[in-house]
Amino acid sequence: MTTARMPDEVAYQLVKAVFENFETLTRLHPAFASLDPATMIQDGLSAPLDPGARRYYEEAGLL
């Protein structure tokens, strides 16, 4: 989740940090164990992707 005021680069770095440390994230709490990066990006989006997040997903081959 972001706001229109968040710079695209901040959103990019945030998404990059989460996805490049995904295995660690999923071990932090049982609720995260079933997360799948591909479905997180495709399913259940209630708002458009932030341009910075979209940039990371495209670079990572997830979009």
C-alpha positions in Angstrom: 0.0 0.0 0.0 1.3 3.4 -0.9 0.1 7.0 -1.5 0.4 9.2 -4.5 2.9 11.2 -2.6 5.4 8.3 -2.1 8.2 8.6 -4.6 8.3 5.8 -7.1 11.9 5.0 -6.1 10.9 4.5 -2.4 8.1 2.0 -3.5 10.6 0.3 -5.8 13.2 -0.2 -3.0 10.5 -1.4 -0.6 9.1 -4.0 -2.9 12.7 -5.0 -3.9 13.6 -5.5 -0.2 10.5 -7.7 0.4 10.9 -9.9 -2.6 14.6 -10.3 -2.4 14.3 -11.4 1.2 11.1 -13.4 0.6 12.3 -16.6 2.2 13.2 -14.8 5.4 9.9 -13.0 5.4 7.9 -16.2 5.1 9.7 -17.7 8.1 8.9 -14.8 10.4 5.3 -15.7 11.0 3.1 -18.7 10.1 0.6 -16.5 8.4 3.3 -15.6 5.8 4.2 -19.2 5.0 1.6 -19.7 2.3 2.5 -16.5 0.4 3.4 -17.0 -3.2 5.1 -14.0 -5.0 3.3 -14.7 -8.4 -0.1 -14.8 -6.9 0.5 -11.8 -4.6 1.1 -9.7 -7.7 -1.8 -11.0 -9.7 -4.6 -11.9 -7.3 -6.6 -9.6 -5.0 -5.3 -6.2 -6.2 -7.9 -3.6 -5.2 -5.8 -0.7 -6.5 -3.5 -0.1 -9.4 0.1 -1.0 -8.9 2.5 1.8 -7.9 4.8 2.6 -10.8 7.8 1.8 -8.6 6.4 -1.6 -7.6 5.5 -2.3 -11.2 9.1 -1.5 -12.3 10.5 -4.0 -9.8 8.0 -6.7 -10.8 8.8 -6.2 -14.5 12.6 -6.3 -13.9 12.2 -9.5 -11.8 10.2 -11.1 -14.5 7.1 -11.3 -12.3 4.9 -9.3 -14.7 
